[in-house]
Structures are given as structure tokens and as C-alpha cells.
Amino acid sequence: MSERNANELCHWADQQAERIIKAKGDRESYTCASGITPSGTVHIGNFREIITVDLVVRALRDRGKNVRFIYSWDDYDVFRKVPANMPKPEVLEKYLRYPITMVPDTFGRDENYARHHEQDIEMQLPRVGIYPEFLYQASRYRANRYTEGMKIAMQKRDVIKACLNEYRDDDHKMKDSDVYWPVAAFCCKCNKDETEITDYDGEYGITYKCNACGHVEKGDLRTSKEFKLGWRVDWPMRWNEEQVCFEPGGKDHISPGGSYDTAKLVSKRLYNWDAPVTMKYDFVKLKGVPGKMSSSKGKVISLVDALEVYQSEVLRYIFASNKVDHEFSISFDLDVITIYEAYDRTERMVWGVEEPKEKDPAKKEQILLREKRLYELSQTGDMPKVMPYQVSFRLLTTLLQTYSGDVDAVIASLGDVKPEQEETLRKRCACAWYWINESAPDCAADMCFKIREDGSKAEDITGDMLKAVQRVRDEVVPKVGTFAMDKECQQAMYDIATEMGLDAKALFTALYHALIGKDQGPRLANFMKIIGKEKLTKILSVY
């Protein structure tokens, strides 16, 4: 792959890629890593780490580098707590202190609890254009892949103690006399991690006693399946094992004197591997969570949930457009409309349909380069061959409700959608329909409506107001679709109200009552044009 023009590579991920190359030198391949313990729903906050790595991976590849993107499932961790949103919690309670891979999937879908949560994210990542190589730590430990790494840790445990003490104050430092074992064991009889190591032979033999069932075992790091490093040593051991060049971390891990700083020392002093370049990412908060999501997931929003509301490119855009070390909120309320508008504006600039408002040519060029790079990194694959069809999210909610969710009818009503634009448009339609049905009733009730197509009528339209509605039906509706501008249609209805001595606003309210049974709705003239004169005539024929 040839290198890109450096001016085009102006995103924060590009700056990070440059730092990695400078720190690690010219390598045949650069390994970028991410990972998590599948102890519950992998939520949208966890996704921030995954997409942060993906953006940096893309930036390295755009610099002509070979990159390996690994994602580690730490599924040999301990099952410590039953999350609130899991089925059959009483069953899961029985498996506390087990390895997560030995906990049953109470959803009844996968071979174990860990695999269920792994599958949930593995099946969804391709939807957002992310394709890591998945590593499963339970199978790696059980295959004795880390025998030598564990042996080194056991033999150099005093070195590890010194590393752990480096950033601790005197009150929290381990003393020379304190017994410290970097390796722990799941009991080979009862599977719980409530064990203590009682002896080490200096090579591969470790003896432990289980405090839960009383079993005593002398295991061998070369053949036994139950041993595992504590995570502060496991992390740097795997950096060396996989030759990791880049791995980001949450602000809790990357803070000065935190776990990254400790792991950095362990990595160098035990395994002679310079720690990967890192960067801090901040937390993701939730705003305007739909009632349906919050009732089923508590406060947890998964990638699947987010993709119900945001088409893939827009979700990538949200993460790519926010500085990685800044906290931000992902919204499911009216902000959704604003976010889609921001993405669409970027898209128009990229395709030359809209220009930045900046007048200075140099600054204007910088803005265009930034917007193009942001748009490129927001795509799930290659750049589109033609500009995607643009219809605002707000208008789409009106169209979909007008056609009762019939996407084919919506696309037909637009009239100029090219075949190659249809797939992306259908995805946006699905998101808009979900949002208007699940989120809008709580956060934008005035945007929700259902057209009267059942022959019912608004009983409060009487007297002169009834005559005015009839005049709109007979005089204005036949011309709908022929007005040059919406304001001409609007004026025609104002004129009827004025001639009859009625308040124009009251007439508009009566028309909304007649059409959707509400006091207000989408801008009336445009709304009538969307509904069309045939359907309008039918709805108003009962008056």
C-alpha cells in the first residue's frame, strides 16, 4: 500500500499513528491491541476503546504500514458479580468465583456465559466496519501457551513487588517479608479461585490449597490448566507475547502511577519489551435513553442498541469527531436529529455540494481536509462511489409516519433515488422508524403522529370552522403539488381564514385535528404535499 499525502492525514488518529511509528521505528508489522473481560453486556462505553484502536489501525495502514489488530477476550477472569440485566440470576449466583467460561449461558443460546457476550459483539462489529483478530485467553491459558511467562513471573516475583511498589506511598507498599505470588489458581476440583499458593519449586511446580473445598494440589505450569497470572502481570506478559505496539486505556488505567505505569515497568524488567504506545480515552455517558432500552438493560446501552438509532457511518462519526481524551454523551433524544444533520453537512462538503463558511482560502482548505478525513474514517469500508442520497432525519420521520413505515413507499415518494443509493437510505429509514417509535414518544412527542385513514373525524370541527376546512379541501387540496413554493399553499389557507373572519392559527389547528388528531404537527403546507392530494381528499371527505 502506498503512503498518502501527509496533509490529508490530519485526524487525531493520524497523529497517534505518527507517534507509534516514531516510538517503535520501522517494523514489518505493528500490532495494535484492545480487549475486555466478557463479564456482562459489552456496552457503548467499551466500544470507545475498540473504535479508538480501529481508527489508529486505519491511520497506520494509510501510512502504508502492515498492521495486526488483536482483540483479547479475557474470558479466564473470575466471575465476580451477577449483572442486574441477566436472566436467571439465581442460577448465575451458583457460579460466582468460577472462570467466566465455566458459567452457563442463562440466555440458552451459547455454550457458556462468556461466549454469549463475545458473540454479541463479534456479530455486530462487522456492521461498523471493524474486523479484529479475536484471541481467547481461557483457551490460551489452558493450552499452556503462557508457561514460560508464568515461570519468569514466579521466579522474579521480588522484581514484580518492586515494580508494584514504585508508585505506592509508604503506607501501601508491600514489605520484603510479605508473601506475594503473581500466579493464582482455579481449584481443579471445585473450579473456584478461592485458593492460596503454599509452595513453589523454583521451576514449574506450584502447590496450592483450596479454601472453598479443602483440596490440595501440586500442579505443573507445563501441563496444568488452572493457573493464571494476575492482571497487572498478565497484561505486560501478553504485550511481549504479541509484540504489542499500541494499546489505549481508560483514564482510570492511564492516570499517573496507575496500572499502565506499573505494567510498563513489569514489561521491561521481566520480559524485556518496551511497553506499547498508549493514549487515554475518556468515558461515554448516556443522554435521553429510550424507555424501552432502559427497562431491559438498566443503564447499559449495547452496540446493538446504538445501531438501532444510528446508521453505522453516523455512529463511527460520533466517536471519530470527538477528541478521544474528552468525555462526551451519546444521545437518544432530540440530539439525534442534530447529529445526523452534522454528519450530512460533512458529507455535503466532501462531495462539493456545500462549502465551509470560512472565507480565508487557507483556513477553508484546512476545514475541508479535516472534514474529508473525518468522513473517510466514518465509513464502514471504502468511500462511496456516488454521493449517498440525502434526506434529513427529521423529514424522514415525517415521511415514514405518513406512509405507516412503508420504506418502499417512502423511497418511491422521493422519486430520484438511484439504485446504488438505496441500501444506505434503507438503513437510515430503519433507524428513523425505530427512533420515532421508541425514543420520540418520550423526548419529542410533538413529532409523533398517525394519519387518520380509518374514516374517523374530529368531532370538534363545527360551524364556520367546518366550512373553512371544507373550503381548504375543495379549493386548496386540488392544487397541492402544483404550488411553486410551500408558502403559496400556506397563503391560500390564510386567505380562506381571513375571508371568513377566522383566526388562521385556529384553522391550522383544526386541519391538524382532521389529519392526525393533534393540535400541531409537521409544517402544514409541506406536510400536505407529502400526504398528497388523493389521500388528503379521502381523509377530508368525511367533513
N, C-alpha and C positions, 0 to 999 in steps of 0.2 A: 504494500500500500504506500503511495507517495504522500509526502507531507503536504499539509495545507498551507495556504497563505497565513502567516502569523497574525496579521491584522484581523482576520476572520475569527480567530480563536480567542475570544475576548470575554468568555464566561468565567465565573469563579472556578468551575471545574477545570477549565483550561489552565488557569493559574496554578491550581493544585497539581495538575499533570506535569507542568514545568518544574515544580518543586521536587516532585518524585524523581524525575529524570536527573535533575541536578544532584540530589542526595544519593541516589542509587547508581548513578553512572549508566553507561551504555550496556544494556543487558539483552540477551537473546529473547527473554520474556519477562514481563512484570506481573507478579501475582498480586491481585487485589482481593481482599477478604472482607467478609461480613458473616454474621451468624447470630443465632439466638437459641435459647432453651425453649422447646415447644411445650411449655407448661400450661398453656391456655391459648385463647384466640390470639393469633398474630395480628395486632391492631395497626391502625394507620400511623401511629407514632413509631412503631417498629419499622414500618415501611420507609420511613425517612432515611434510616441507615441504608437500606437496600438500594433505594434510588440514588442516594448520595454516591455510593460505590459505582453504580451503573453509569452515572454521569461522568465520573472521573475515568472509568474504563473507556467510555466513548471518546473522551478527550485525549487519552493516551493513544488510542487507535487512530484518531485523526491526526496525530503527530507521527504516524507511520510505525507505531510500536506494536509488537505482539503482546497480547495481554491474556492472562488466565484469571477469570473471575470465579472465585470459590465462595460458596455459602455453606457454612457449617451448622448442622443441626446438633446442638449439644444435648442429644437425647439419652446420654448416660448420666445426666444430672439427677438429683434426688427430687422426687415428687413431694413437695413440702406443704402444699396448701391446695384445697379444692376451690377453684374459682366459682364465683356466685352464679355464673351463667351456664353451668354444666348440668346435663341431665343425670338423674340417679346419683345425687351427691352421697347418699348413704353407702352406695357400692364403692365409690371412689375413696371414701374415708378409710376403707379397709386396706388401701394400698399406699397410705402415707408412709414415707421413708423408703419406698421401693425406687428402683430406677424407673424413669418415666416410660421406657419401652416395655416394662413389665406390668404397666397399669392397663386395664381393659378399656376399650373404646365404648363408653356407655351410650354413644350415638348408634352403635351397632353397625358401623359402616366399614371400618378398617381393622387391621389385625391388632392394633393397640392404640392407646391414648395419644402417644407421641405422633404416631403415623397419621392419625386423623388431622392433627393441626399442621403437620408438614404438608399433607396432601392439599389442605385448604389453600395454602399459599402457593405451592408448586403449580397447581392447576390454574391459578389466576395470574401469576407473573407474566406469562406469555401475552396476556391481554394488554399489558402495558409495555411490551417490547423488552422484557428483561429475561435473560437466559443464562443464569449462573450454572456452574457445575456444583451439584449438591454433594456434600460429604456428611456421612452419618457416623457420629463419634461412638455410639454404642457398638456398632459393628466393628469399628476400627480398634477400639479397646479390646473387645472380645476376640479379635483376630491377633491379639498380641503385637499389634503394629508399633506400639509405643514402649516396648520392653526396655530398650536402651535409654530412652528419655527418662523413664521412671527410675531406672537403675542409677543414672547420673544424679537425679534429684535426691535419691535416698543417700547416696554416698557423699553428696555435697550439701547436706541439709543445714550445716552450720553457715555455709555461704548464703543460702536462701534466707536464713534467720537474719543475717547481717543486712541483706537487701530489704527485707520487710521492716527492719528497724530503722533504716536510713531516714525515712520521713516521719517517724513516730517521735512524739515527745517522750521524755524520760518516764513518765507515768505509764505509758503504754508499750514501752519496749519489752521484748522478750529477754529474759535473763539467760546467761550462759547455762545455768542449771535447769532451765525449763526444757521439758521434752517436746520436741517438735518433729512431726512426721509429715512430709509433703504428700505421701500416698495414703489414700483411705481405701476401705474395702466394703463391698456389699457382702453380707454373710451368704456363703454358698448354700446354707441350709434354709434360712427364712427370708432371704433376699433383702433384708433391711440394712440400712447403713449405720445402724447403732452399734458399731464395732470400735474396738481400740486395738492398736498395734502393740504387741507385747515384746516382740523381738525381731531383729533383722540380722542376717548372717553376713552382711557386707557385700553380697553379690546379688543373687536373685531370690533368695528365700525370705519370706516375710510371714511371721506368725501373728495371728490376731485372735481376739476373743469377742464374741457377740454378746452384748449386754441385753439383747432382747430375748434370745433363746438359749444362751449359755454355751453355744457351740464354740469349740476351739479348732483352729485350722492352721496348718503351715502350708502356705501357697508358694507358687513359683511364678515369678513375673514372666517367664517364657511360655508358660502353659496355662496358668490360671486365668479365669475370665472376669474375676470380681474386683480387680484392682483399678484404681483411677487416681490421677493427680488432682489435688485441689486446684481450683480455677486460677489462682494467682500464679501458679507454676504451669498448669496445663496450657494457659494462653501463650506464654512465651515459648514453651516447648513446641507448640504447633506452628508458631511463627518460623522457627528453624526448620521443622519438618517440611513445611510447604513453601519455604523461602519467600515469605510474605513481604512485599514492598510497600503496601499501603493498606491501612485499615482505620476507618474513622471510629469515633467513640462518642457516647453521650457525654454531656457536660459534667455529669457526676463522676465518670471514669477518667476524664481528661483533665480534671482540675489539678492544680499544682500539688504534688505529693500524693496524688491519687493512685488508683490501681495501675494506670498506664505507666506512670513513672517507676513504680516498683517492678512491673513486668519488664520494663526496658533494662533495668539492672540485671534481673534474672536472665534475660535473653543473652546478654553479652557475657556475663560472668560464668554462666553454666553451659550455655550452648554456642557461645562464640558467634552469635548472629546479631547484627545491628538491628534494633527494633524497627518495624516499619514506620514510614512517614505516616503521621496521623493528622486528623483535623477534628475539631469539636463540632458536634451538631446539637442544636437546642431542641427543646420539646415541642410537640404539636398539641395544641389544645383543640377543643371542640366547641362549635358555636351553632346554636339552632338545630340541635339534634332532633330528627323527626320522632314523634311519639312511638311509632311502630318499632323503630330501631332501638330506642332506649328501653322499651319494655322487654324486648327479647334479649338484649345484650348488656343491660346495665349501662355503664358509661363507656363501653367498649365499641368502637366502630372498626370493622374489619375492612380490608381492601375490597372485598365483595360489596360491602355496604356503600363504600365511596363510589365504586363504579356503577352503582345503580343511578347515581345522580350526576356524576361527571364522566363524560366520554374520555377514553384513555388519554388522548393527547392533552385534554384540558387538565386532567389530574396530574400528568407529568409537568405541565406548565406551572401549576400551583407550586410544586416543590422546586422546580428549576428557577422560578422567578424570585423566590425568597432566598435571602442570604442564609447560608447553611448554619451559621452560628447565631441566628436570630430566632427567637420563639415566634410562632405565628398560629393563628387559629384556622382550622378548616371548617368551612361553613356549610350549613344545610338549610339556611333561611333565605331571606331575600338577597343576601350577598351572592348567592349562586348566580343570579342574573348579571351582577356586576362583574363577576369572574369570567363568565362566558363572553361578556362584552369586551373585556380586556384582551382575552385570547383572540377574539375576532379582529380587534383593532391591530394587534400584532400581525395576524395573518394578512390583513389588507396591506400593511406596509411591506411585508415580504413579497407580495405579488404585485406591488407597484400600483395598487388601487387607491391607496391613501398615502400621504406624505407626512412626516413629522412636522409639528407646528414650528419647530425651531427654524429661524431664518439664517443663522450663521452656517455657511456651507460645511465647514469642518465639523462643527458640532452635530449638524444634521447627518453627516456621513457616519459619525460615531454612533448615533442613535440607531441608524439603520443597520449597522453591523451588529450591534447588541441585540436588536430585535430579531434579526435573521438567525443569529446563533441560538438565541432562546427558543425560537420556533423550531429550529432544526433539532435541538435536544429534546423538544417536547414530542416529537414524532415517535411512533412506536417502531418504525422501520425507516426505510428510505424516504426522502422527500417526495410528496405527491407529484405526479406528472402534470396534473392540471390543478388549478385552484379549487379547493373544496367549495361546495355550494354554501353560500352564507345566507342563513335566515336566523334572525335574532332569537334567543332562547325565549324571551317574553312573547314574541309573536307566535312562536311555535306552540306555546302552551294554549294560546287562543285558538290556533288552527286545529290542534288536536282535540280540544274540547268541542269545537264546532262540529267536527266530524266524528265525535264519540270515540276517539282513539284509533280511528282507521288510518293507518300510516299511508297506505296506498292512495287513499282519497286525498290526504294532505299533499303528497308528492304530485299527484295529478293536478291539484288546485294551483300549485306553484307554476306549473306549465313549462318551465325551461330547465329542468334538472337533467343533466347529462348522465348517461349510464354509468360512467366511471366516477360520478359524484354520489351515486345513490347509497352505497354501502355506509359511508361515513354519515350521511344525512339520516339514514335509518337508525344508526346508533344514537345520534343526538335526539331523534324523536323518542326513542325508548327512554332516555334519561329525562327528557322534558315531561313525558307522560307519567313516569314514576314520581317525579318531583311534585307535579301539580296534584297528584292523588295522595301522596304520603306526607309531604312536607308543607305544601302551601296551605292546607286547611288550618294548620297551627300558626303559620307565620305570615300568610298573605291570603286570608280568606276572601278578600275582595277580588282576587284574581280567579277564583274558582267559580265555575258556573256549569249549568246544564241547560241546553236549549230545549224549550218546550216543543216536543214533537209528538206529544200524545193527545193533541186536540184539546188540552185544558186551556183555561183562560184566567186572566187576572180579574177577579170579581170587583176590585176597587176602581176599575176604569169605567166611569159612568158620565152621563150628562155631556157637557161641552168637551171634556177630555176624551170621551169615547169618540165624539165626532172628529176631533183633531187626529186621533190615532187612525181613524178610518181614512181621513184625507191623506195622511202620510202613506198609508197602504195603497191608495188609489192614484196619488199624484207623484209621490217621491219614489216609492219602491220600483215602479216600472222603469225608472231611469237609472237605478242602481247599476253600476258597472259602466255607465256612459259618462258620468261626471268626470271632467278633466282632473279635478282635484277634490280631495275629501271635504275641503271647506265649502265647496259649492253645494254638496249634498247637505252639509251641516246648515248652510244658509237657507236652503229650501225649507228645512224643518223649522228654523227660526221664523221665517216669513209666515208660515201657517199659524204658529203660535201668536205672532204679533197681530195678524189679521183677525184672529178670534178673541183677542184681548186676554190671552192666557200667558202665564209665566213660562218662558221657554224651558227653563230648568225642570219645571214640573212635567212638561211634555216629554222631555228626555227620560225622566224617571218613570213615567207611565209606559214608555216604549221598552225600557229595560224590564219592567214588570211583565209586559206582554211577551218578551222574548225569552227571558231567563228567570223570571220570578224574583229579581233582586233590585235594590234601589240604584245600583250602579254596576258597571262592567267595563269591558274594553272601550276605547274611544268609539263612539256610536257610529259615525259615518263609515269609518274603516271596517268596523265590526259588521255592519250591514252588507258592505261589499264582499266580505269574506263569506258571510252566510249565503249570499246570492239571492237574486230576486225571486226565483222559483220557490225556494224554501221559505223566504220571508212572506211571500203571498200566502202560502199554505198556513203558516203559523198565525198570521193576522186575519185569516179568513173567518175565524170564529167571532170576530167583532163586528 
